[in-house]
Amino acid sequence: MQTTANRFQPGFANTPETDPTPLHVEGRFPDWLSGVLVRNGPGTFDLKHTRYRHWFDGLALLHSFAFADGAVTYTSRYLHSPAYHADMASGRISFRGFASDPCRSLFKRAMSLFTPTPEGMNANVNITRLGDNIIAMTETPMAIAFDPRTLETLRPYGYDDGREGTERLQGSVTTAHPHYDPSRRLAYNYLLHFGMQSRYQVIAIDGGTRRRLASIQTAHPAYIHSFGMTERYLILVEFPLVLPSPLTILLGDKPFIENYRWQPERGATFHIIDKENGSVAARAEADAFFAFHHINAFERDGEIVVDLSAYDDARLIDELRLDHLRSADPKITTGRLRRCRIPLSGGRATYETIGADAIELPRIHYRAHNGRAYRFAYGAGTRSADADFLNQLVKIDTETGAGVVWHEADCYPGEPVFVPTPDGRAEDDGVILSVVLDGAAGSSFLLALDAQTFTEIARARTPVPIPFGFHGQYFDL
Ligand SMILES: [Fe+2]
């Protein structure tokens, strides 16, 4: 096993499961907080005979913080995916991952990315509710349903298009960031089909059934981690991190992302897709940039406003390799809030940077403001340009650019989840929940901030350090 020397090494260390454990609370979580925060992320980085190469590839470990009367109980359980069983049994990587590949004798490429089932399904990125199911998701289409109370793995979650004469949608890559439109009672996602003519398919999801809303052909598919949504439109941004030839991913044996190349001369392209009929309402070119995460989007005065956590290039992907993150002196770049304007009448997209603070893993008051005008974005960020990892939380006022931060020495907070106060009126009336790694103490705590003042109201230390994860959701169960 590799030795590490930096302050946040427990964030990338193998972590055991924790049986339900009541946590000691300093301060007080709101009495109205009575649901569960479920988070997803990698929990095993080193196998007996090898190790994963990238943060995005560790085996999924689910975490829950269940609230009741100001008390909080913590539980963690590994997601029992095919990858989990195969890799733990063999001590080796069995399926192609984002940036890790199996040893050749075990290579199951044809079974991992390019057939609907079976695949590794190391669904370590996000969590969402689809119909009555809570599912863990990654960027391959198959998800895994689990019980949000016990975190017990239930079953692979497949969509049922293809039954009763309906078309079975083909595609190998999706996002772990579906949007939900309550007015249409539909979820949306995108599905990339590789081929001589690859196509981005924008899909509507009704219960367990997917329907293709739009199909956009491309010779050089871009890596797209999330997309935007307004009340009427979906926004797909092609960044210039592209597959020069889709054949390399179909026939080659490199890890997924290593097939992509940064080609800034291509610029970025915004596709604005009408949710009503799937037509492309506008298409706009923009200067080259990269983003993992859309923050929000809305319609205003004949244009679409699209906010993202933006980077000048895609070097962050390499900076998140475990060799780098476990080195003595790692550095990472962090995104800035980029507000892009796409004229519906045609023309080039323009942008401005909002605020002085870096922002990544962004969240908003989703239920009330997703797709609509909004004011506040929350995220994790870096305190200085030479930061070693995400080391502060930030709240950015998108109207004024003003930023408020939460920071504590040697602490590394994760994605801040906004939970609105029941019957709250203000956009920021609620709490922020973030899992923080305390590098000095070698432990973690769940932090609650008043979302309006960004000041601490409670923290609850966990019995083991919690490795750095990606995304989580709060559910009222
Ligand atoms: Fe993400």
Boltz pocket constraint, residues with backbone or C-beta under 6 A from the ligand:
constraints:
  - pocket:
      binder: B
      contacts: [[A, 125], [A, 177], [A, 225], [A, 292], [A, 293], [A, 470], [A, 471]]
      max_distance: 6.0
